[in-house]
């Protein structure tokens, strides 16, 4: 393809004028309109007194059935864990559909005292391997913990429990020591 001298001259002139011209002025900053802050809804409460049931978004309810606290058996005392706590939690369905607990199943953890020291989980039982809670057929879940202080020094007991640890945030049951019958 042949270009004429006139075409080349025109292209060169346009290039020079584009390069030698003054730069475009900077765009003026845009100030966004200020909006009033939007109030977000408060997250659902994820803790309550041990005597109150916990309702989970996935359709389950958990209720502390019993809390036993007392001296540990000899092997645990020798290991520096003189106090034993046994917690029974009942899981029931609040909706019309059965409740799948997922691969991880129900799980709990116990904290005690002013520093919220974590109790040592020694045993889970009483339907610990349940996969489904059927409507109208609650299941009881049992966990046993050893504590590193004498019973008199335990203080406040806080139990975090999830019926389906894989996808339900735990509910913290407060003041379990109030449910021991002492």
Secondary structure, 3 states (H helix, E strand, C coil): CCCCHHHHHHHHHHHHHHHHCCCCCCCCCCCCCCCCCCCCCCCCCCEEECCCCEECCCCEEEEEEEEEEEECCHHHHHCCCCEEEEEEEEEEECCCCCEECCCCCCEEEEEECCCCEECEEEEEECCCCCCEEECCECEEEEEEEEECCCHHHCCCEEEEEECCCCCCCCEEEECHHHHCCC
